[in-house]
Amino acid sequence: MADEIDLAEHARLVEEMPVRLTAAVAAGVLGPDEALELLRRARTVLRTRTGDQPK
């Protein structure tokens, strides 16, 4: 896919998500449950790309 990001960049962005999502929840943009679901989905996609199994 032409718009895919580099795997290392993807991993970095997923690693930064908790901080970014915390700010979004604090600002009232997202609810805590929404933020957790987004983080779960992002981690699942990253695991799929790397071939890792959930821990």
C-alpha positions in Angstrom: 0.0 0.0 0.0 1.5 3.3 -1.0 0.4 5.3 2.1 1.8 2.8 4.6 4.2 4.2 7.1 7.5 2.6 8.0 7.2 -0.1 10.7 9.6 1.7 13.1 7.5 4.9 12.7 4.3 3.0 13.3 5.8 1.5 16.5 6.9 4.9 17.7 3.5 6.4 17.1 1.7 3.6 19.0 4.2 4.0 21.9 3.3 7.7 22.1 -0.4 7.2 22.0 -1.1 6.9 25.7 0.3 10.4 26.3 -1.6 11.8 23.4 -4.8 10.0 24.3 -4.5 11.2 28.0 -4.4 14.7 26.8 -7.5 14.2 24.5 -9.4 12.7 27.4 -8.4 15.5 29.7 -9.6 18.0 27.1 -12.9 16.2 26.8 -12.4 15.2 23.2 -12.5 11.5 24.0 -14.0 9.5 26.8 -11.7 7.1 28.7 -13.4 4.0 27.1 -12.9 5.5 23.6 -9.2 6.2 24.3 -8.6 2.6 25.5 -10.4 1.2 22.5 -8.3 3.3 20.1 -5.1 2.2 21.9 -6.1 -1.5 21.8 -6.9 -1.2 18.1 -3.6 0.5 17.4 -1.6 -2.1 19.3 -3.5 -4.9 17.5 -2.7 -3.4 14.1 1.0 -3.1 15.1 1.1 -6.7 16.3 -0.4 -7.8 13.0 2.2 -6.0 11.1 5.1 -7.4 13.2 3.6 -10.9 13.5 3.7 -10.8 17.3 1.1 -12.5 19.4 -0.8 -10.7 22.2 0.9 -11.0 25.6 
